[in-house]
């Protein structure tokens, strides 16, 4: 185990907010600062998680919101135990494109599951890594998200991306609730990629960018 633990960093936001882009940019910045870092995208990151991701994304497989919660919980538990916790203990920083906050937004606010039940499930699954060391939410209006999703030419059968505007309005409401509940900074995702990157880096613990 390293004397200096790694930091668990999460970039959150709805589809089209630019979380993947910003995760990649932050990973590059930290590497340039001679930090050990790995980047992850949820769900996935383990063999079982990558297989379950295919199910999560497949809009041709009808299932209940409770089943979605079960799948995400399995993916997350294995990711924490197999990848995140060992990396942090070795002093490697972990930057994740989303974590369980997205389940509050999508399965809670979007699909109507109990926020309390989701939170309790995640506390049991994640233990001491229930909350990251640092997290931000990139926020964009739903109409901006729709345009971006359309431009990137993603799979029209994606289980969540094909849902309507009402669903994503609820998801956005969920993210704004999360920011207030867990005291997270909200980044204006309508800014340029460079401006969003700078906004995130300005909020990071200075020790990471020294």
N, C-alpha and C positions, 0 to 999 in steps of 0.2 A: 504494500500500500504506500502511495506517495505521501510525503509529509504535507503537501499542499493539495487539497481537494480541488477537483474541477468544479466549474460552475454549470448549472443546468439552466439553459436559456431557451425561451419559447417565443416564437413569432406566431401570433394568432390573427385570424380574420376570416371573413366569409370567402366563398369561391370568387375569384377574380380580384381579390384585394391585393395580390402580389406577395403573399407570404413566402412562396417558394423562391422567388427572385431575391427577396431580402434575406432569407436564410442563407442562400448561396453567397451573397455579397458580404454578409457579416462573417461567414466562415472564411472567406478569402482575406478579409481584413485582419482577422485574428491570426491566421497563418502568417501573414506578412509581418505581424508583430511577434513572431517566433513563439506563438502559443500552440500547444497541442490541442487539436479540436476535431470533432467529427460532426457531420451533419446528418440529420434524420428527417424523414417525412412520415407522419402518421396517416392512416394505419399502415403498418409494415415494419421493416427493419430487422425482422427475424424470418427464418424459413416459414414458420407457421403464420406469422403476420403477413408475409407477402402472399401466401395462398389465400388467406381470409380477405385480404384487400380486394382480390378478384371478385369475391362474393359480394363484398360491400358495394363495389362500384357497378355491379351488374343489375341493370334495371329490369331484366327479364326474369328475375327471381323474386316473386312477391314474398314479403315477410312483414311481420309486425314491428312496430317501434321497439318493443321489448327484445326482439331478436337482434335488431341492430345494436342495442345496448349490450347484449351478451357478447356479440362479436367484437365490438370495440373494447370491451373489458378484457377479453382474452388476449387480444393483440397488445394492449397496453401493459398488462401484467407481465407478459413474456418479454416485451421490449425493455421494461424497467429491470427485470431480473437478469436477462441475458446480455444487455448492451449498456444501458444508461448507468446503472449502479456500478458495474465493474469499471467503466470508463472514468467516472468521477473519482472513484477510489484510487485510480492510478494517476490522478492529476490532469486528466484530459477533459476539456470543456465539451459540452454537448449542446448543439443548437438544433432545436426541433421545430420543424414546420408543423405546428399545432400540437396540442396535448388534450387532456380531458376537458378543458374549457370548451372545446368545440362540441363535445357531447352535450354539455348544458345548452349550447346554442341550437344545435341541430335536433337532438332527440328530446331535449327538454322544451325549449320554446317552439321549435319547428314542428316536432311530432307529438308534443303534448304530454310527455312523461313527467313524473314528479321530480322537481329539482332536488328535493331532499333525498329521494331514493337514489338518484344518480350520484349525488355527492357522497352518500354513505358507501355506495358500491365502489367508488373510486378511492375513498380513504382506505378501504380494506385491501384493494388490489395494489395500491401504490405505496402504502406505508409512509415512510419518512420522505419520499419523493412526491407526495401529494401536491405540494406547491413547489414550483421552480424557484431558483435564486433570482431570476429576472424574467419578466414577460411584458410584452406590449401587444396591443391590438391595433391592427391596421384597419381603418374604417373607410368604406366607400358606400355611396348611395346605391340602392339596388339597381337603378337604371344603368349606372356605370359598370357594375358587376356584370349585368346582362350583356352589354356591348363587348366587354373584354372576353367573356366566355365564348361569345360568338366568333370573335376574331381569332382566337387561338385554335379553333377547329377541333375541339375535343369530341369525344365519343357521344353521339346523340342519345345513346342508350345508358349514359351514366345515371345511376340511380338518383343522385341528389341534384346534379346540374340540370336535369330535365324537369324538375319541379317548378311550379309557377311562382309568380312574383309575390303572392300572398305568403307563401312559405318562406321566401328569403327576407321578406319584411320582418317576419317573426324571428328569423335567425339573427338579423341585424339587431333587433330589439334585445335579443338574448346577449349578444356581445356587449352592448352598452350596459346592460344590467351587470354582467360579469366585471366590467371595468370598475363600476361603482362598488360592487360587493367586495372585490379583492384589491381595490385601490391600484388598478393598472392604468398606465398611460395609454391614451388613444392617439394614434398617429393618423393624420389626414392622408388617406391613400390616393386622393385625387392629385396630389403633388407629383412632380417628376420622380422617376426612380431614384435619382441622385438626391433629391430633397428628402425623400422618405428615408433613404439610407443615412443621411446626415442626422435626421431627427432621432432615429434609433440609436446611433452611435453616441449622440449627445446625452442620452439617458443611461447609457451603460455605466457600470462601475468603472471609475477611472483606472483602476488597477489592471483592467483587461486591455486597455489601449495605451498604456504607458510606454 
